[in-house]
């Protein structure tokens, strides 16, 4: 997929706090998305 140059900001929304016994795949995927975006851009707000 080509990189879009018209996007200036990206907002990632997480699933919120994890309940005991609930799978943490949503939190993990959000963390991985954040890491991937940070590796591609020079400026990020965390």
Order of alpha helices (4+ residues) and beta strands (2+ residues): alpha
